[in-house]
Structure formats: structure tokens, C-alpha cells
């Protein structure tokens, strides 16, 4: 199910509300990143290990052989 962004974000919102909403969303993202930094790094590291050849870490597993 895809949300209808036109109904979520109508055009007639006052500028001050748009600024408050944007500030809130940026702060929410920042707090989320700070709170779950360890989990995000662990997931990123796991994805890196899954796509990297341990014998040749500069190459991805999906790279064609040379």
C-alpha cells in the first residue's frame, strides 16, 4: 500500500507549519540515528561483509572476474 502524499501534504499549509514539520522530521531522524547508531552500524557492516570477498576485500562479490 502506497500512501497518497497529496493528501498527507496539502498545498495550503502555512509556511510556519511547514517549517515546524520539517524541523520535527529532521530532529526525529537525528534522534533515531543517535539512539540506534550501534544497530545501524552493525547492519551496515553486515551488508558490507555479505557483498565483499574476504580474500580480496577491495572487490565486491558481484564484480566480474578480472
TATA-V184725 format. One record per pair of residues at least 4 apart in sequence whose C-alpha atoms are under 7 Angstrom apart, sorted by the first residue. I is the first residue (numbers start at 0). J is the second residue. D is the distance in whole Angstrom. If there is no record, write none. Layout:
i->[I;I]
j->[J;J]
d->[D;D]
This chain:
i->[3;4;5;12;12;13;14;15;16;17;18;19;20;21;22;23;24;25;26;27;28;29;30;31;32;35;36;37;38;39;40;41;42;43;44;45;46;47;50;50;51;51;51;51;52;52;52;52;58]
j->[7;8;9;16;17;17;18;19;20;21;22;23;24;25;26;27;28;29;30;31;32;33;34;35;36;39;40;41;42;43;44;45;46;47;48;49;50;51;59;60;56;58;59;60;56;58;59;60;62]
d->[7;6;6;6;7;6;6;6;6;6;6;6;6;6;6;6;6;6;6;6;6;6;6;6;5;6;6;6;6;6;6;6;6;6;6;6;6;6;6;5;6;6;4;5;5;6;6;5;7]
